[in-house]
Amino acid sequence: MEVGDGIAKIYGLAGAASQEMLSFETSAGEVIGIAFNLEEDFVGAVIVGDYSRIKEGDLVKPTGKVLSVPVGDELIGRVLDPLGNPQDGKGPVFSGKKVLELFPVERMAPSVTARESVNTPLHTGIKAIDSMIPIGRGQRELIIGDRQIGKTSIAVDTIINQGRDKRYRTPICIYAAIGQKESKVAKIVQTLKEQGALEYTIVVSAPASMPASLWYLAPYTACAIGEYFMQKGQDALVIYDDLSKHAWAYRELSLLLRRPPGREAYPGDIFYLHSRLLERAAKLNKELGGGSLTALPIIETQLGDVSAYIPTNVISITDGQIYLEPELFYKGTRPAVNAGLSVSRVGSAAQTKAMKKVAGKLRLELAQFRELAAFAQFASELDESTRKRLVRGQVLTELLKQPELGPLPFEKQVAVIFAGTQGYFDAIEISLVSRRAALLTEYLEKMHREAILDAIRESGELTKEIEEKLRAAIEEFNTIEH
């Protein structure tokens, strides 16, 4: 009856099911749509192919299938669109007449009895996150902040670190780019390739040039691919970059299909849109293979407004958030993680004992530093203990700074944070702390790799014996001229 802007209104089809694939028969061949709105006298469909080929009066047939995407190990290292078609110019994904396994893009989330509690860490390689806001396999941790302050960088560093974390098995990483510039996606793919991370990564891209219907599909496709690996008993990590644009796309489709607008013009079911996506992240129990799907959704805020509609929705669905603050970013603290507002509700359950031991003190000292720093601006003279606390806070803030594409294995993070919280860097000029920490990890790698670093990595603990060796090594390091 009507077509345009990626949607169509269809008369008839009384038996069509919600989310069913519909086949539009056009003069130029078949185009696929999805039944979206089931009204009394018509069906509203979202077209996921080229809608310009569809004309009023064309015939539409139900297919009896829900929208599904091909899955398999062949997808690893490839760039796909939300329908599973290759976008990287490397030819077809599945060669020959292989029987494809299809996974529906929308599935029920695993039930409570199918899950077990999150207990294995997923190391990001970023000191500030692994120590204070730990992420576990099967968790949903939101990365939230304004635009251009390093949200995607955290996600990319996390992917790169998966191949370097020798203690745990490498998860298959799926990066879903929703409404991003094609140049940005190309740059990320190139970076992953250079860092050797593309061998365990799949990119699902619905760039800004694609219609809203494909933006809407992209995260669900990425999730379905992740579920395939989870069902096989493997670990998977999905990054949704970003769900703000996903919500915009859903709002656009809903308003075109005349769904009633609610708050901020979003339709009433916008919360359900993201909850049914993020609830699919899980750590399965041993009977079901023990696989996991970890979700790192990204949300873009406008001028730091975390209390807007979509940010509050996603915060309430996830198990914590990593909040990036513009003020910290512009002061040169990168990653600009605000340790006070960031939280992980799984927390230390998914942390190695070694990291738990050194990180407890770190969070406390940074919190005290923030309190004191606010008062110290107005005080002309400070007593000795206050001054020491301020110095320690500045040292730890400096230690947590990290360059892009420089994720650190957790055993090196443990050594550096231990040195910082035990006061071994307090006498050094603040501007030299980062360099000194880098030299320390280099020294430990060369001189004490087996006795200290390998021991921490293999046991996951900082025993008394290792701690004594680490202290002796740091003291020895401090006597060397740098």
C-alpha positions as a Python dict, from the first residue, in 0.01 Angstrom:
ca = {
    (1, 'M'): (0, 0, 0),
    (2, 'E'): (284, 241, 80),
    (3, 'V'): (665, 234, 70),
    (4, 'G'): (948, 476, 154),
    (5, 'D'): (1226, 553, 403),
    (6, 'G'): (1297, 184, 456),
    (7, 'I'): (946, 84, 565),
    (8, 'A'): (641, -56, 388),
    (9, 'K'): (272, -94, 472),
    (10, 'I'): (119, -416, 347),
    (11, 'Y'): (-247, -510, 306),
    (12, 'G'): (-344, -870, 381),
    (13, 'L'): (-98, -1117, 538),
    (14, 'A'): (-340, -1185, 825),
    (15, 'G'): (-130, -1480, 944),
    (16, 'A'): (207, -1300, 957),
    (17, 'A'): (400, -1338, 1283),
    (18, 'S'): (595, -1065, 1460),
    (19, 'Q'): (961, -1051, 1338),
    (20, 'E'): (881, -1289, 1049),
    (21, 'M'): (1078, -1251, 727),
    (22, 'L'): (867, -1130, 433),
    (23, 'S'): (958, -1167, 68),
    (24, 'F'): (882, -869, -161),
    (25, 'E'): (859, -982, -523),
    (26, 'T'): (987, -696, -737),
    (27, 'S'): (1071, -669, -1107),
    (28, 'A'): (1441, -664, -1009),
    (29, 'G'): (1425, -975, -786),
    (30, 'E'): (1346, -1057, -422),
    (31, 'V'): (1385, -804, -138),
    (32, 'I'): (1361, -906, 229),
    (33, 'G'): (1158, -729, 496),
    (34, 'I'): (1064, -798, 859),
    (35, 'A'): (708, -783, 995),
    (36, 'F'): (735, -514, 1260),
    (37, 'N'): (386, -380, 1333),
    (38, 'L'): (86, -614, 1323),
    (39, 'E'): (-216, -383, 1296),
    (40, 'E'): (-582, -476, 1244),
    (41, 'D'): (-598, -381, 877),
    (42, 'F'): (-231, -379, 766),
    (43, 'V'): (119, -503, 848),
    (44, 'G'): (403, -252, 894),
    (45, 'A'): (732, -396, 766),
    (46, 'V'): (1094, -285, 789),
    (47, 'I'): (1287, -344, 466),
    (48, 'V'): (1642, -471, 514),
    (49, 'G'): (1738, -469, 147),
    (50, 'D'): (1718, -198, -120),
    (51, 'Y'): (1374, -42, -67),
    (52, 'S'): (1401, 173, -382),
    (53, 'R'): (1321, -137, -591),
    (54, 'I'): (981, -189, -424),
    (55, 'K'): (671, -29, -578),
    (56, 'E'): (313, 4, -461),
    (57, 'G'): (113, -296, -578),
    (58, 'D'): (403, -545, -552),
    (59, 'L'): (324, -890, -416),
    (60, 'V'): (449, -981, -64),
    (61, 'K'): (471, -1337, 70),
    (62, 'P'): (537, -1460, 424),
    (63, 'T'): (835, -1699, 445),
    (64, 'G'): (742, -1872, 772),
    (65, 'K'): (1096, -1803, 905),
    (66, 'V'): (1231, -1554, 1156),
    (67, 'L'): (1526, -1344, 1043),
    (68, 'S'): (1845, -1548, 1087),
    (69, 'V'): (2215, -1501, 1008),
    (70, 'P'): (2472, -1761, 899),
    (71, 'V'): (2719, -1846, 1177),
    (72, 'G'): (3040, -2046, 1189),
    (73, 'D'): (3415, -2030, 1253),
    (74, 'E'): (3456, -1899, 896),
    (75, 'L'): (3330, -1557, 1015),
    (76, 'I'): (3645, -1501, 1225),
    (77, 'G'): (3866, -1229, 1079),
    (78, 'R'): (3590, -1097, 850),
    (79, 'V'): (3393, -772, 821),
    (80, 'L'): (3020, -833, 763),
    (81, 'D'): (2702, -632, 722),
    (82, 'P'): (2408, -707, 958),
    (83, 'L'): (2273, -968, 712),
    (84, 'G'): (2601, -1162, 713),
    (85, 'N'): (2726, -1045, 371),
    (86, 'P'): (3102, -978, 350),
    (87, 'Q'): (3214, -613, 339),
    (88, 'D'): (3591, -659, 326),
    (89, 'G'): (3639, -752, -40),
    (90, 'K'): (3780, -1096, 48),
    (91, 'G'): (3513, -1291, -140),
    (92, 'P'): (3235, -1512, 1),
    (93, 'V'): (3251, -1613, 368),
    (94, 'F'): (3129, -1969, 317),
    (95, 'S'): (3283, -2134, 14),
    (96, 'G'): (3146, -2441, -162),
    (97, 'K'): (2814, -2606, -86),
    (98, 'K'): (2863, -2617, 291),
    (99, 'V'): (2533, -2647, 481),
    (100, 'L'): (2507, -2318, 666),
    (101, 'E'): (2411, -2306, 1031),
    (102, 'L'): (2165, -2025, 1088),
    (103, 'F'): (2103, -1851, 1419),
    (104, 'P'): (1794, -1630, 1466),
    (105, 'V'): (1890, -1268, 1537),
    (106, 'E'): (1633, -1257, 1819),
    (107, 'R'): (1638, -1536, 2078),
    (108, 'M'): (1524, -1590, 2433),
    (109, 'A'): (1798, -1512, 2686),
    (110, 'P'): (1933, -1812, 2882),
    (111, 'S'): (1719, -1886, 3188),
    (112, 'V'): (1835, -1842, 3548),
    (113, 'T'): (1894, -2218, 3586),
    (114, 'A'): (2111, -2225, 3272),
    (115, 'R'): (2352, -1970, 3418),
    (116, 'E'): (2622, -1971, 3682),
    (117, 'S'): (2766, -1674, 3864),
    (118, 'V'): (3041, -1477, 3693),
    (119, 'N'): (3376, -1598, 3829),
    (120, 'T'): (3645, -1563, 3560),
    (121, 'P'): (3806, -1229, 3476),
    (122, 'L'): (3807, -1071, 3132),
    (123, 'H'): (4118, -854, 3149),
    (124, 'T'): (4105, -532, 2951),
    (125, 'G'): (4478, -460, 2993),
    (126, 'I'): (4384, -115, 3127),
    (127, 'K'): (4516, -61, 3481),
    (128, 'A'): (4235, 168, 3598),
    (129, 'I'): (3967, -81, 3487),
    (130, 'D'): (4123, -417, 3582),
    (131, 'S'): (4209, -289, 3930),
    (132, 'M'): (3899, -89, 4026),
    (133, 'I'): (3616, -181, 3787),
    (134, 'P'): (3689, -547, 3703),
    (135, 'I'): (3494, -716, 3425),
    (136, 'G'): (3406, -1086, 3438),
    (137, 'R'): (3319, -1328, 3157),
    (138, 'G'): (2941, -1320, 3118),
    (139, 'Q'): (2906, -968, 3258),
    (140, 'R'): (2744, -663, 3095),
    (141, 'E'): (2956, -354, 3161),
    (142, 'L'): (2850, -21, 3014),
    (143, 'I'): (3109, 224, 2876),
    (144, 'I'): (2952, 569, 2899),
    (145, 'G'): (3069, 924, 2832),
    (146, 'D'): (3058, 1219, 2592),
    (147, 'R'): (3176, 1185, 2234),
    (148, 'Q'): (3546, 1183, 2146),
    (149, 'I'): (3682, 1100, 2492),
    (150, 'G'): (3805, 746, 2439),
    (151, 'K'): (3507, 505, 2468),
    (152, 'T'): (3595, 313, 2150),
    (153, 'S'): (3965, 315, 2247),
    (154, 'I'): (3884, 121, 2564),
    (155, 'A'): (3690, -134, 2358),
    (156, 'V'): (3969, -172, 2099),
    (157, 'D'): (4238, -205, 2372),
    (158, 'T'): (4025, -474, 2539),
    (159, 'I'): (4007, -672, 2213),
    (160, 'I'): (4385, -642, 2161),
    (161, 'N'): (4455, -754, 2518),
    (162, 'Q'): (4255, -1078, 2477),
    (163, 'G'): (4529, -1223, 2257),
    (164, 'R'): (4799, -1120, 2508),
    (165, 'D'): (4636, -1256, 2824),
    (166, 'K'): (4819, -1586, 2856),
    (167, 'R'): (4644, -1706, 3174),
    (168, 'Y'): (4294, -1739, 3025),
    (169, 'R'): (4163, -1868, 2692),
    (170, 'T'): (4114, -1606, 2423),
    (171, 'P'): (3748, -1517, 2365),
    (172, 'I'): (3612, -1459, 2015),
    (173, 'C'): (3555, -1081, 1995),
    (174, 'I'): (3267, -933, 1795),
    (175, 'Y'): (3271, -558, 1733),
    (176, 'A'): (2935, -414, 1620),
    (177, 'A'): (2975, -68, 1463),
    (178, 'I'): (2635, 104, 1453),
    (179, 'G'): (2605, 423, 1249),
    (180, 'Q'): (2981, 491, 1252),
    (181, 'K'): (3173, 657, 970),
    (182, 'E'): (3313, 398, 730),
    (183, 'S'): (3657, 557, 766),
    (184, 'K'): (3645, 499, 1144),
    (185, 'V'): (3547, 132, 1101),
    (186, 'A'): (3824, 85, 840),
    (187, 'K'): (4076, 240, 1081),
    (188, 'I'): (3968, 6, 1364),
    (189, 'V'): (3992, -300, 1135),
    (190, 'Q'): (4340, -188, 1026),
    (191, 'T'): (4450, -137, 1389),
    (192, 'L'): (4324, -483, 1489),
    (193, 'K'): (4506, -633, 1191),
    (194, 'E'): (4835, -461, 1280),
    (195, 'Q'): (4808, -574, 1643),
    (196, 'G'): (4734, -935, 1541),
    (197, 'A'): (4386, -922, 1694),
    (198, 'L'): (4186, -978, 1374),
    (199, 'E'): (4257, -1353, 1396),
    (200, 'Y'): (3999, -1384, 1677),
    (201, 'T'): (3772, -1088, 1589),
    (202, 'I'): (3457, -1048, 1377),
    (203, 'V'): (3337, -699, 1277),
    (204, 'V'): (2966, -638, 1209),
    (205, 'S'): (2934, -298, 1046),
    (206, 'A'): (2622, -94, 972),
    (207, 'P'): (2786, 237, 875),
    (208, 'A'): (2618, 576, 861),
    (209, 'S'): (2550, 529, 488),
    (210, 'M'): (2323, 227, 551),
    (211, 'P'): (1948, 266, 622),
    (212, 'A'): (1817, 277, 980),
    (213, 'S'): (1679, -78, 947),
    (214, 'L'): (2035, -215, 929),
    (215, 'W'): (2150, 2, 1221),
    (216, 'Y'): (1863, -156, 1414),
    (217, 'L'): (1969, -510, 1316),
    (218, 'A'): (2348, -481, 1369),
    (219, 'P'): (2369, -543, 1748),
    (220, 'Y'): (2126, -837, 1729),
    (221, 'T'): (2332, -996, 1451),
    (222, 'A'): (2653, -949, 1655),
    (223, 'C'): (2481, -1102, 1958),
    (224, 'A'): (2359, -1405, 1757),
    (225, 'I'): (2716, -1468, 1630),
    (226, 'G'): (2843, -1441, 1991),
    (227, 'E'): (2577, -1687, 2108),
    (228, 'Y'): (2696, -1943, 1851),
    (229, 'F'): (3041, -1946, 2016),
    (230, 'M'): (2889, -1944, 2367),
    (231, 'Q'): (2676, -2249, 2283),
    (232, 'K'): (2991, -2428, 2167),
    (233, 'G'): (3139, -2384, 2516),
    (234, 'Q'): (3374, -2102, 2410),
    (235, 'D'): (3397, -1747, 2545),
    (236, 'A'): (3279, -1452, 2336),
    (237, 'L'): (3297, -1075, 2387),
    (238, 'V'): (3054, -842, 2205),
    (239, 'I'): (3103, -466, 2185),
    (240, 'Y'): (2804, -256, 2078),
    (241, 'D'): (2935, 79, 1950),
    (242, 'D'): (2706, 246, 2022),
    (243, 'L'): (2354, 184, 2154),
    (244, 'S'): (2259, 555, 2147),
    (245, 'K'): (2259, 541, 1766),
    (246, 'H'): (2074, 209, 1786),
    (247, 'A'): (1797, 377, 1989),
    (248, 'W'): (1780, 662, 1733),
    (249, 'A'): (1738, 410, 1450),
    (250, 'Y'): (1460, 230, 1638),
    (251, 'R'): (1288, 562, 1709),
    (252, 'E'): (1308, 654, 1340),
    (253, 'L'): (1155, 322, 1229),
    (254, 'S'): (886, 340, 1498),
    (255, 'L'): (782, 696, 1413),
    (256, 'L'): (768, 613, 1040),
    (257, 'L'): (540, 320, 1126),
    (258, 'R'): (324, 559, 1331),
    (259, 'R'): (396, 406, 1671),
    (260, 'P'): (291, 652, 1942),
    (261, 'P'): (586, 859, 2067),
    (262, 'G'): (656, 876, 2440),
    (263, 'R'): (931, 1047, 2638),
    (264, 'E'): (1182, 1230, 2413),
    (265, 'A'): (981, 1092, 2115),
    (266, 'Y'): (1104, 736, 2179),
    (267, 'P'): (838, 462, 2159),
    (268, 'G'): (723, 304, 2486),
    (269, 'D'): (909, -23, 2431),
    (270, 'I'): (1256, 132, 2393),
    (271, 'F'): (1366, -16, 2729),
    (272, 'Y'): (1269, -364, 2609),
    (273, 'L'): (1472, -307, 2290),
    (274, 'H'): (1798, -298, 2486),
    (275, 'S'): (1704, -530, 2772),
    (276, 'R'): (1625, -823, 2541),
    (277, 'L'): (1962, -765, 2370),
    (278, 'L'): (2178, -732, 2682),
    (279, 'E'): (2006, -1010, 2882),
    (280, 'R'): (2149, -1256, 2629),
    (281, 'A'): (2494, -1204, 2782),
    (282, 'A'): (2553, -1490, 3025),
    (283, 'K'): (2797, -1733, 3183),
    (284, 'L'): (2647, -2078, 3112),
    (285, 'N'): (2676, -2357, 3368),
    (286, 'K'): (2900, -2661, 3325),
    (287, 'E'): (2616, -2888, 3201),
    (288, 'L'): (2560, -2652, 2907),
    (289, 'G'): (2931, -2635, 2822),
    (290, 'G'): (3039, -2344, 3045),
    (291, 'G'): (3060, -2093, 2757),
    (292, 'S'): (3014, -1721, 2816),
    (293, 'L'): (2902, -1409, 2632),
    (294, 'T'): (3028, -1079, 2773),
    (295, 'A'): (2868, -754, 2655),
    (296, 'L'): (3035, -412, 2653),
    (297, 'P'): (2765, -170, 2533),
    (298, 'I'): (2873, 190, 2466),
    (299, 'I'): (2643, 488, 2528),
    (300, 'E'): (2717, 843, 2421),
    (301, 'T'): (2602, 1117, 2659),
    (302, 'Q'): (2533, 1478, 2568),
    (303, 'L'): (2740, 1716, 2786),
    (304, 'G'): (2779, 1450, 3056),
    (305, 'D'): (2404, 1410, 3111),
    (306, 'V'): (2391, 1058, 3255),
    (307, 'S'): (2033, 1114, 3370),
    (308, 'A'): (1891, 1131, 3015),
    (309, 'Y'): (1641, 865, 2902),
    (310, 'I'): (1854, 613, 2710),
    (311, 'P'): (2162, 632, 2944),
    (312, 'T'): (1947, 565, 3255),
    (313, 'N'): (1772, 279, 3073),
    (314, 'V'): (2098, 105, 2983),
    (315, 'I'): (2259, 176, 3324),
    (316, 'S'): (1969, -10, 3488),
    (317, 'I'): (2007, -311, 3254),
    (318, 'T'): (2385, -355, 3290),
    (319, 'D'): (2604, -483, 3578),
    (320, 'G'): (2792, -157, 3624),
    (321, 'Q'): (2943, 122, 3419),
    (322, 'I'): (3279, 269, 3324),
    (323, 'Y'): (3216, 644, 3329),
    (324, 'L'): (3453, 860, 3125),
    (325, 'E'): (3469, 1223, 3227),
    (326, 'P'): (3551, 1510, 2987),
    (327, 'E'): (3715, 1715, 3263),
    (328, 'L'): (3966, 1436, 3336),
    (329, 'F'): (4024, 1383, 2963),
    (330, 'Y'): (4111, 1749, 2904),
    (331, 'K'): (4340, 1749, 3210),
    (332, 'G'): (4540, 1472, 3042),
    (333, 'T'): (4420, 1176, 3250),
    (334, 'R'): (4374, 908, 2985),
    (335, 'P'): (4182, 679, 2996),
    (336, 'A'): (3957, 941, 3160),
    (337, 'V'): (3789, 691, 3396),
    (338, 'N'): (3612, 853, 3690),
    (339, 'A'): (3682, 600, 3967),
    (340, 'G'): (3413, 749, 4192),
    (341, 'L'): (3119, 717, 3949),
    (342, 'S'): (3235, 396, 3780),
    (343, 'V'): (3129, 68, 3936),
    (344, 'S'): (3128, -304, 3865),
    (345, 'R'): (2846, -495, 4033),
    (346, 'V'): (3025, -824, 3979),
    (347, 'G'): (3344, -672, 4110),
    (348, 'S'): (3605, -873, 4292),
    (349, 'A'): (3424, -1205, 4221),
    (350, 'A'): (3584, -1179, 3878),
    (351, 'Q'): (3929, -1067, 3989),
    (352, 'T'): (4245, -1268, 4042),
    (353, 'K'): (4354, -1286, 4408),
    (354, 'A'): (4674, -1099, 4325),
    (355, 'M'): (4486, -803, 4175),
    (356, 'K'): (4230, -804, 4457),
    (357, 'K'): (4512, -781, 4710),
    (358, 'V'): (4679, -473, 4556),
    (359, 'A'): (4361, -300, 4428),
    (360, 'G'): (4173, -271, 4759),
    (361, 'K'): (4419, -15, 4890),
    (362, 'L'): (4431, 168, 4555),
    (363, 'R'): (4061, 257, 4547),
    (364, 'L'): (4063, 375, 4907),
    (365, 'E'): (4370, 594, 4861),
    (366, 'L'): (4229, 753, 4543),
    (367, 'A'): (3897, 826, 4719),
    (368, 'Q'): (4083, 993, 5010),
    (369, 'F'): (4293, 1188, 4760),
    (370, 'R'): (3983, 1323, 4582),
    (371, 'E'): (3835, 1439, 4913),
    (372, 'L'): (4160, 1603, 5028),
    (373, 'A'): (4237, 1761, 4689),
    (374, 'A'): (3906, 1949, 4704),
    (375, 'F'): (3996, 2099, 5045),
    (376, 'A'): (4368, 2146, 4980),
    (377, 'Q'): (4297, 2414, 4717),
    (378, 'F'): (4182, 2646, 4995),
    (379, 'A'): (4440, 2557, 5263),
    (380, 'S'): (4764, 2755, 5266),
    (381, 'E'): (4959, 2523, 5500),
    (382, 'L'): (4916, 2146, 5510),
    (383, 'D'): (5032, 1913, 5785),
    (384, 'E'): (5278, 1636, 5695),
    (385, 'S'): (5029, 1343, 5685),
    (386, 'T'): (4789, 1538, 5456),
    (387, 'R'): (5076, 1632, 5227),
    (388, 'K'): (5189, 1268, 5206),
    (389, 'R'): (4837, 1156, 5116),
    (390, 'L'): (4814, 1417, 4843),
    (391, 'V'): (5148, 1310, 4697),
    (392, 'R'): (5044, 943, 4706),
    (393, 'G'): (4716, 1030, 4531),
    (394, 'Q'): (4899, 1223, 4257),
    (395, 'V'): (5142, 932, 4210),
    (396, 'L'): (4859, 678, 4178),
    (397, 'T'): (4665, 902, 3937),
    (398, 'E'): (4979, 925, 3725),
    (399, 'L'): (5036, 548, 3744),
    (400, 'L'): (4688, 476, 3608),
    (401, 'K'): (4749, 681, 3293),
    (402, 'Q'): (4804, 461, 2992),
    (403, 'P'): (4862, 522, 2621),
    (404, 'E'): (4624, 395, 2354),
    (405, 'L'): (4706, 50, 2212),
    (406, 'G'): (4925, -23, 2515),
    (407, 'P'): (4732, -282, 2719),
    (408, 'L'): (4939, -438, 3001),
    (409, 'P'): (4920, -807, 3105),
    (410, 'F'): (4763, -834, 3451),
    (411, 'E'): (5082, -961, 3620),
    (412, 'K'): (5264, -639, 3518),
    (413, 'Q'): (4967, -432, 3635),
    (414, 'V'): (4986, -605, 3975),
    (415, 'A'): (5360, -526, 4006),
    (416, 'V'): (5316, -157, 3912),
    (417, 'I'): (5013, -100, 4138),
    (418, 'F'): (5190, -279, 4425),
    (419, 'A'): (5491, -47, 4385),
    (420, 'G'): (5260, 257, 4378),
    (421, 'T'): (5047, 168, 4681),
    (422, 'Q'): (5353, 65, 4886),
    (423, 'G'): (5507, 410, 4836),
    (424, 'Y'): (5802, 315, 4613),
    (425, 'F'): (5729, 603, 4372),
    (426, 'D'): (5646, 870, 4634),
    (427, 'A'): (5991, 1034, 4624),
    (428, 'I'): (5992, 1069, 4244),
    (429, 'E'): (5892, 1385, 4059),
    (430, 'I'): (5527, 1343, 3949),
    (431, 'S'): (5598, 1403, 3579),
    (432, 'L'): (5846, 1110, 3577),
    (433, 'V'): (5621, 851, 3745),
    (434, 'S'): (5474, 703, 3423),
    (435, 'R'): (5816, 661, 3266),
    (436, 'R'): (5957, 507, 3586),
    (437, 'A'): (5668, 256, 3598),
    (438, 'A'): (5736, 157, 3235),
    (439, 'L'): (6106, 108, 3317),
    (440, 'L'): (6011, -105, 3619),
    (441, 'T'): (5798, -343, 3409),
    (442, 'E'): (6081, -364, 3155),
    (443, 'Y'): (6330, -443, 3432),
    (444, 'L'): (6105, -714, 3583),
    (445, 'E'): (6053, -865, 3236),
    (446, 'K'): (6429, -888, 3176),
    (447, 'M'): (6560, -980, 3521),
    (448, 'H'): (6279, -1147, 3716),
    (449, 'R'): (6034, -1285, 3463),
    (450, 'E'): (6014, -1643, 3587),
    (451, 'A'): (6045, -1578, 3960),
    (452, 'I'): (5791, -1292, 3977),
    (453, 'L'): (5585, -1221, 3663),
    (454, 'D'): (5532, -1585, 3553),
    (455, 'A'): (5466, -1688, 3914),
    (456, 'I'): (5191, -1423, 3951),
    (457, 'R'): (5038, -1515, 3614),
    (458, 'E'): (5032, -1890, 3671),
    (459, 'S'): (4907, -1888, 4030),
    (460, 'G'): (4690, -1575, 4001),
    (461, 'E'): (4803, -1494, 4355),
    (462, 'L'): (5050, -1264, 4526),
    (463, 'T'): (5181, -1500, 4792),
    (464, 'K'): (5410, -1387, 5078),
    (465, 'E'): (5704, -1546, 4900),
    (466, 'I'): (5636, -1367, 4565),
    (467, 'E'): (5566, -1042, 4750),
    (468, 'E'): (5906, -1055, 4922),
    (469, 'K'): (6079, -1121, 4589),
    (470, 'L'): (5884, -831, 4431),
    (471, 'R'): (5982, -592, 4714),
    (472, 'A'): (6348, -692, 4681),
    (473, 'A'): (6334, -647, 4300),
    (474, 'I'): (6175, -298, 4330),
    (475, 'E'): (6431, -190, 4590),
    (476, 'E'): (6711, -322, 4368),
    (477, 'F'): (6556, -134, 4071),
    (478, 'N'): (6544, 190, 4273),
    (479, 'T'): (6918, 174, 4341),
    (480, 'I'): (6996, 174, 3965),
    (481, 'E'): (7055, 512, 3798),
    (482, 'H'): (6775, 593, 3547),
}
